[in-house]
Amino acid sequence: MGIFRSLFKRPQSDSFCEKRLRPRLNCAIATEFSDAGGNTWSCKIVDMSESGFAITTAARLRMGSHVNIIRPAVSTEVVWTVENKAGLRILR
């Protein structure tokens, strides 16, 4: 039983999972983002929270990569990706 407790610890109070459970505003904002290589891609922001965005895009994003949303002008980090959706955390 002790080994399972050490493997499956409760998340810390300021973990990303807990932040994602905060209220989100559903929306449909068409915008663009640029990646580190200078490529520009179109995307749609589908929900917003105080810590980040969820977007849909045809671009292949990798977790941990940095992208710049053009409107609104913010720098973000990709924290999760699933098929054509991605979660972005705002870098402060």
FIBA-75630 format. One record per atom (N, C-alpha, C, O): residue number from 1; residue in three letters; atom name; y negated, z, x. Coordinates in Angstrom, 3 decimals, decimal comma. Each point is the difference from the previous one (the first is absolute). Layout:
! residues N
nr_rest_atom_north_up_east
NUM_ALA_CA_Y_Z_X
...
//
This chain:
! residues 92
nr_rest_atom_north_up_east
1_MET_N_1,195_0,000_0,822
1_MET_CA_-1,195_0,000_-0,822
1_MET_C_-1,256_0,000_0,864
1_MET_O_-1,001_-0,603_-0,385
2_GLY_N_1,027_1,263_1,541
2_GLY_CA_-1,169_0,086_0,862
2_GLY_C_-0,428_-1,354_0,546
2_GLY_O_-1,195_-0,256_0,148
3_ILE_N_2,161_-0,618_0,154
3_ILE_CA_-0,347_-1,314_0,540
3_ILE_C_-0,740_-0,843_-1,034
3_ILE_O_-0,916_-0,742_0,355
4_PHE_N_1,298_0,843_-1,624
4_PHE_CA_-0,685_-0,757_-1,044
4_PHE_C_-1,428_0,485_-0,200
4_PHE_O_-0,903_-0,802_-0,237
5_ARG_N_0,699_2,104_0,330
5_ARG_CA_-1,355_0,536_-0,136
5_ARG_C_-0,896_-0,502_1,132
5_ARG_O_-1,181_-0,273_-0,218
6_SER_N_1,734_0,153_1,417
6_SER_CA_-0,823_-0,462_1,120
6_SER_C_-0,297_-1,490_-0,104
6_SER_O_-1,035_-0,445_0,495
7_LEU_N_1,906_-0,337_-1,119
7_LEU_CA_-0,216_-1,431_-0,136
7_LEU_C_-0,960_-0,340_-1,141
7_LEU_O_-0,791_-0,936_0,115
8_PHE_N_0,855_1,680_-1,199
8_PHE_CA_-0,790_-0,309_-1,192
8_PHE_C_-1,047_1,080_-0,247
8_PHE_O_0,130_0,819_-0,910
9_LYS_N_-1,157_-0,837_1,727
9_LYS_CA_-1,076_0,972_-0,166
9_LYS_C_-0,970_-0,481_-1,058
9_LYS_O_-0,131_-1,202_-0,229
10_ARG_N_-0,544_2,127_-0,411
10_ARG_CA_-1,044_-0,356_-0,964
10_ARG_C_-1,156_-0,638_0,739
10_ARG_O_-0,309_0,404_1,121
11_PRO_N_-0,341_-1,395_-1,722
11_PRO_CA_-1,158_-0,616_0,660
11_PRO_C_-1,149_0,983_0,162
11_PRO_O_-0,175_0,905_-0,816
12_GLN_N_-0,606_-1,089_1,872
12_GLN_CA_-1,174_0,836_0,232
12_GLN_C_-1,012_-0,235_-1,113
12_GLN_O_0,067_-1,003_-0,711
13_SER_N_-0,997_1,928_0,565
13_SER_CA_-0,960_-0,092_-1,100
13_SER_C_-0,938_-1,190_0,139
13_SER_O_-0,543_-0,465_-1,003
14_ASP_N_0,334_-0,042_2,215
14_ASP_CA_-0,878_-1,141_0,087
14_ASP_C_0,763_-1,273_0,437
14_ASP_O_-0,546_-0,847_0,707
15_SER_N_1,797_0,733_-1,134
15_SER_CA_0,789_-1,189_0,292
15_SER_C_-0,461_-1,172_-0,862
15_SER_O_-0,644_0,202_-1,029
16_PHE_N_0,971_-1,424_1,445
16_PHE_CA_-0,410_-1,182_-0,752
16_PHE_C_0,617_-0,003_-1,397
16_PHE_O_-0,647_-0,434_-0,953
17_CYS_N_1,888_0,912_0,813
17_CYS_CA_0,662_-0,002_-1,307
17_CYS_C_-0,794_0,802_-1,013
17_CYS_O_-0,166_-0,429_-1,142
18_GLU_N_-0,326_1,588_1,551
18_GLU_CA_-0,766_0,822_-0,929
18_GLU_C_-1,335_-0,669_-0,337
18_GLU_O_-0,435_0,044_-1,151
19_LYS_N_-0,217_-0,661_2,135
19_LYS_CA_-1,263_-0,678_-0,270
19_LYS_C_0,202_-1,133_-0,986
19_LYS_O_-0,872_-0,243_-0,834
20_ARG_N_1,999_-0,461_0,902
20_ARG_CA_0,261_-1,131_-0,884
20_ARG_C_0,174_0,463_-1,443
20_ARG_O_-0,184_-0,796_-0,921
21_LEU_N_0,529_2,043_0,705
21_LEU_CA_0,178_0,517_-1,355
21_LEU_C_-1,318_0,360_-0,669
21_LEU_O_-0,021_0,329_-1,186
22_ARG_N_-1,081_-0,388_1,933
22_ARG_CA_-1,303_0,280_-0,596
22_ARG_C_-0,378_-1,122_-0,953
22_ARG_O_0,594_-1,077_0,052
23_PRO_N_-1,565_1,309_-0,917
23_PRO_CA_-0,380_-1,020_-0,995
23_PRO_C_-0,416_-1,321_0,646
23_PRO_O_-0,656_-0,025_1,041
24_ARG_N_1,058_-1,072_-1,690
24_ARG_CA_-0,339_-1,343_0,459
24_ARG_C_-0,683_-0,747_-1,121
24_ARG_O_0,268_0,238_-1,178
25_LEU_N_-1,149_-1,140_1,552
25_LEU_CA_-0,700_-0,844_-0,946
25_LEU_C_0,659_-1,372_0,024
25_LEU_O_-0,056_-0,694_1,015
26_ASN_N_0,678_0,295_-2,120
26_ASN_CA_0,578_-1,341_-0,074
26_ASN_C_-1,126_-1,013_-0,102
26_ASN_O_-0,960_0,203_-0,743
27_CYS_N_1,075_-1,289_1,485
27_CYS_CA_-1,035_-1,025_-0,013
27_CYS_C_0,614_-1,335_0,412
27_CYS_O_1,188_-0,078_0,314
28_ALA_N_-1,999_-0,958_-0,317
28_ALA_CA_0,423_-1,329_0,435
28_ALA_C_-1,196_-0,660_0,668
28_ALA_O_-0,710_-0,795_-0,616
29_ILE_N_0,496_1,133_1,885
29_ILE_CA_-1,142_-0,504_0,747
29_ILE_C_0,485_-1,034_1,010
29_ILE_O_0,767_0,323_0,907
30_ALA_N_-1,217_-1,565_-1,066
30_ALA_CA_0,357_-1,050_0,953
30_ALA_C_-0,899_0,124_1,221
30_ALA_O_-1,222_0,069_-0,129
31_THR_N_1,823_-0,040_1,315
31_THR_CA_-0,752_0,140_1,242
31_THR_C_0,770_-0,657_1,136
31_THR_O_0,986_-0,696_-0,238
32_GLU_N_-1,425_0,911_1,450
32_GLU_CA_0,660_-0,538_1,181
32_GLU_C_0,115_1,094_1,043
32_GLU_O_-0,712_1,003_-0,050
33_PHE_N_1,632_-1,211_1,009
33_PHE_CA_0,080_0,905_1,142
33_PHE_C_0,260_-0,826_1,244
33_PHE_O_0,494_-1,126_-0,070
34_SER_N_-0,836_1,709_1,213
34_SER_CA_0,286_-0,654_1,275
34_SER_C_0,908_0,909_0,814
34_SER_O_-0,135_1,223_-0,031
35_ASP_N_1,060_-1,834_0,756
35_ASP_CA_0,912_0,778_0,832
35_ASP_C_-0,518_0,035_1,438
35_ASP_O_-1,077_-0,518_0,293
36_ALA_N_1,848_1,129_0,592
36_ALA_CA_-0,419_0,144_1,397
36_ALA_C_-0,138_-1,345_0,706
36_ALA_O_-0,767_-0,114_0,956
37_GLY_N_1,492_-0,904_-1,407
37_GLY_CA_-0,076_-1,319_0,603
37_GLY_C_-1,177_-0,831_-0,482
37_GLY_O_-0,176_-1,131_0,454
38_GLY_N_-0,632_1,659_-1,361
38_GLY_CA_-1,150_-0,725_-0,526
38_GLY_C_0,326_-0,896_-1,184
38_GLY_O_-0,880_-0,702_-0,498
39_ASN_N_2,127_0,711_0,039
39_ASN_CA_0,384_-0,795_-1,173
39_ASN_C_-0,531_0,657_-1,263
39_ASN_O_0,016_1,225_-0,115
40_THR_N_-0,483_-2,022_-0,825
40_THR_CA_-0,503_0,511_-1,273
40_THR_C_0,970_-0,375_-1,114
40_THR_O_0,433_-1,148_-0,100
41_TRP_N_-0,095_2,128_-0,736
41_TRP_CA_0,946_-0,181_-1,097
41_TRP_C_-0,641_0,474_-1,290
41_TRP_O_-0,804_0,933_0,003
42_SER_N_1,159_-1,575_-1,104
42_SER_CA_-0,467_0,485_-1,298
42_SER_C_0,966_1,066_-0,502
42_SER_O_1,186_-0,013_0,328
43_CYS_N_-1,707_0,926_-1,121
43_CYS_CA_0,829_1,063_-0,568
43_CYS_C_-0,661_0,493_-1,273
43_CYS_O_-1,132_-0,364_-0,319
44_LYS_N_1,854_1,191_-0,392
44_LYS_CA_-0,527_0,626_-1,209
44_LYS_C_0,244_1,500_0,108
44_LYS_O_1,131_0,436_0,213
45_ILE_N_-2,188_0,346_-0,360
45_ILE_CA_0,139_1,458_-0,022
45_ILE_C_0,471_0,367_-1,399
45_ILE_O_-0,688_-0,292_-0,979
46_VAL_N_1,862_0,934_0,869
46_VAL_CA_0,556_0,316_-1,312
46_VAL_C_-0,178_1,458_-0,391
46_VAL_O_0,081_0,335_-1,182
47_ASP_N_-0,322_0,537_2,155
47_ASP_CA_-0,407_1,364_-0,331
47_ASP_C_-0,732_0,621_1,181
47_ASP_O_0,195_-0,384_1,153
48_MET_N_-1,038_1,350_-1,476
48_MET_CA_-0,823_0,670_1,001
48_MET_C_0,112_1,500_-0,178
48_MET_O_0,126_0,497_-1,118
49_SER_N_-0,172_0,223_2,237
49_SER_CA_-0,091_1,454_-0,047
49_SER_C_-1,009_0,410_1,055
49_SER_O_-0,544_-0,854_0,700
50_GLU_N_0,286_2,143_-0,574
50_GLU_CA_-0,981_0,446_0,982
50_GLU_C_0,498_-0,195_1,422
50_GLU_O_-0,806_0,032_0,930
51_SER_N_2,107_-0,233_-0,724
51_SER_CA_0,519_-0,159_1,358
51_SER_C_0,389_-1,433_0,347
51_SER_O_0,256_-0,285_1,170
52_GLY_N_-0,201_-0,638_-2,150
52_GLY_CA_0,379_-1,363_0,347
52_GLY_C_0,160_-0,925_-1,187
52_GLY_O_-0,469_0,278_-1,104
53_PHE_N_1,155_-1,400_1,365
53_PHE_CA_0,187_-1,064_-0,979
53_PHE_C_1,462_-0,411_-0,065
53_PHE_O_0,763_0,246_0,934
54_ALA_N_-0,379_-0,864_-2,025
54_ALA_CA_1,251_-0,760_-0,076
54_ALA_C_-0,419_-1,440_-0,257
54_ALA_O_-0,837_-0,263_-0,864
55_ILE_N_1,419_-0,676_1,616
55_ILE_CA_-0,383_-1,405_-0,131
55_ILE_C_1,227_-0,867_-0,216
55_ILE_O_1,122_0,398_0,316
56_THR_N_-1,345_-1,579_-0,855
56_THR_CA_1,018_-1,045_-0,029
56_THR_C_-0,540_-1,163_0,818
56_THR_O_-1,182_-0,332_-0,089
57_THR_N_2,046_-0,286_0,884
57_THR_CA_-0,414_-1,093_0,868
57_THR_C_1,213_-0,832_0,403
57_THR_O_1,138_0,466_-0,070
58_ALA_N_-1,392_-1,685_0,487
58_ALA_CA_1,071_-0,862_0,494
58_ALA_C_0,226_0,201_1,494
58_ALA_O_0,974_-0,515_0,549
59_ALA_N_-1,857_1,255_0,114
59_ALA_CA_0,120_0,245_1,440
59_ALA_C_1,137_0,971_0,287
59_ALA_O_0,304_0,869_-0,816
60_ARG_N_0,313_-1,018_1,966
60_ARG_CA_1,051_0,917_0,445
60_ARG_C_-0,651_1,104_0,823
60_ARG_O_-0,408_-0,230_1,139
61_LEU_N_0,311_1,412_-1,702
61_LEU_CA_-0,614_1,131_0,682
61_LEU_C_1,078_0,924_0,546
61_LEU_O_1,076_0,129_-0,584
62_ARG_N_-1,373_0,511_1,712
62_ARG_CA_0,931_0,957_0,595
62_ARG_C_-0,597_1,393_-0,063
62_ARG_O_-1,211_0,177_0,129
63_MET_N_2,072_0,811_-0,329
63_MET_CA_-0,455_1,383_-0,028
63_MET_C_-0,644_0,346_1,335
63_MET_O_0,509_-0,362_1,061
64_GLY_N_-1,628_1,063_-1,128
64_GLY_CA_-0,704_0,419_1,202
64_GLY_C_-1,051_-0,981_0,483
64_GLY_O_-0,806_0,340_0,866
65_SER_N_0,798_-1,562_-1,413
65_SER_CA_-1,008_-0,967_0,432
65_SER_C_-1,344_0,315_-0,652
65_SER_O_-0,060_0,620_-1,061
66_HIS_N_-1,009_-1,055_1,712
66_HIS_CA_-1,352_0,244_-0,491
66_HIS_C_-0,558_-1,283_-0,591
66_HIS_O_0,118_-1,070_0,597
67_VAL_N_-0,725_1,180_-1,775
67_VAL_CA_-0,642_-1,140_-0,650
67_VAL_C_-1,380_0,425_-0,489
67_VAL_O_-0,232_1,171_-0,302
68_ASN_N_-0,668_-2,125_0,229
68_ASN_CA_-1,357_0,254_-0,484
68_ASN_C_-0,181_-0,676_-1,337
68_ASN_O_0,088_-1,224_-0,099
69_ILE_N_-0,343_2,016_-0,938
69_ILE_CA_-0,307_-0,548_-1,315
69_ILE_C_-1,449_-0,492_0,057
69_ILE_O_-0,881_0,707_0,488
70_ILE_N_0,643_-1,917_-0,988
70_ILE_CA_-1,332_-0,590_0,106
70_ILE_C_-0,945_0,527_-1,075
70_ILE_O_-1,137_0,353_0,311
71_ARG_N_1,578_-0,292_-1,565
71_ARG_CA_-0,806_0,586_-1,076
71_ARG_C_0,866_0,988_-0,746
71_ARG_O_0,948_-0,454_-0,641
72_PRO_N_-1,166_1,728_0,654
72_PRO_CA_-1,005_0,758_0,739
72_PRO_C_0,330_0,020_1,489
72_PRO_O_1,176_-0,049_0,363
73_ALA_N_-2,160_0,119_0,490
73_ALA_CA_0,193_-0,081_1,454
73_ALA_C_0,536_1,325_0,533
73_ALA_O_-0,762_0,934_0,251
74_VAL_N_2,096_-0,862_-0,080
74_VAL_CA_0,638_1,201_0,535
74_VAL_C_1,134_-0,397_0,938
74_VAL_O_0,617_-1,054_-0,152
75_SER_N_-0,360_1,922_1,123
75_SER_CA_1,145_-0,167_0,887
75_SER_C_1,141_0,824_-0,569
75_SER_O_-0,201_1,132_-0,439
76_THR_N_1,408_-1,708_0,448
76_THR_CA_1,154_0,687_-0,582
76_THR_C_1,217_-0,131_0,899
76_THR_O_0,032_-0,815_0,922
77_GLU_N_0,963_1,634_-1,210
77_GLU_CA_1,293_-0,052_0,677
77_GLU_C_1,083_-0,182_-1,059
77_GLU_O_-0,050_0,635_-1,054
78_VAL_N_1,020_-1,490_1,325
78_VAL_CA_1,093_-0,239_-0,935
78_VAL_C_0,983_1,165_0,112
78_VAL_O_0,526_0,272_1,079
79_VAL_N_-0,280_0,416_-2,204
79_VAL_CA_0,899_1,151_0,010
79_VAL_C_1,328_-0,276_-0,701
79_VAL_O_0,980_0,701_0,250
80_TRP_N_-0,929_-1,703_-1,118
80_TRP_CA_1,271_-0,411_-0,597
80_TRP_C_-0,102_-1,454_-0,437
80_TRP_O_-1,078_-0,492_-0,334
81_THR_N_2,222_-0,185_0,343
81_THR_CA_0,065_-1,381_-0,473
81_THR_C_1,299_-0,199_-0,777
81_THR_O_1,050_0,518_0,380
82_VAL_N_-1,136_-1,273_-1,468
82_VAL_CA_1,153_-0,372_-0,811
82_VAL_C_-0,267_-1,405_-0,512
82_VAL_O_-0,915_-0,212_-0,796
83_GLU_N_1,714_-0,752_1,253
83_GLU_CA_-0,144_-1,410_-0,370
83_GLU_C_-1,444_-0,455_0,136
83_GLU_O_-0,491_-0,123_1,122
84_ASN_N_-0,207_-0,130_-2,222
84_ASN_CA_-1,373_-0,506_0,085
84_ASN_C_-1,047_1,089_-0,254
84_ASN_O_-1,173_-0,312_-0,206
85_LYS_N_1,578_1,570_0,219
85_LYS_CA_-0,930_1,114_-0,210
85_LYS_C_-0,108_0,832_1,278
85_LYS_O_0,933_0,059_0,800
86_ALA_N_-2,081_0,575_-0,627
86_ALA_CA_-0,208_0,871_1,163
86_ALA_C_-0,936_1,132_-0,386
86_ALA_O_-0,861_-0,155_-0,866
87_GLY_N_1,040_1,290_1,518
87_GLY_CA_-0,891_1,140_-0,165
87_GLY_C_-0,838_0,156_1,248
87_GLY_O_0,525_-0,002_1,114
88_LEU_N_-1,830_0,136_-1,298
88_LEU_CA_-0,927_0,105_1,114
88_LEU_C_-0,713_1,330_-0,048
88_LEU_O_-0,493_0,415_-1,049
89_ARG_N_0,439_0,260_2,202
89_ARG_CA_-0,720_1,269_0,114
89_ARG_C_-1,330_-0,291_0,674
89_ARG_O_-0,042_-0,671_1,031
90_ILE_N_-1,037_1,167_-1,603
90_ILE_CA_-1,336_-0,204_0,562
90_ILE_C_-0,142_0,819_1,275
90_ILE_O_0,291_1,196_0,022
91_LEU_N_-0,746_-1,859_1,042
91_LEU_CA_-0,257_0,688_1,270
91_LEU_C_-1,443_0,473_-0,007
91_LEU_O_-0,912_-0,767_-0,309
92_ARG_N_0,714_1,999_0,641
92_ARG_CA_-1,358_0,563_-0,017
92_ARG_C_-0,526_0,145_1,397
92_ARG_O_-1,128_0,456_0,191
//
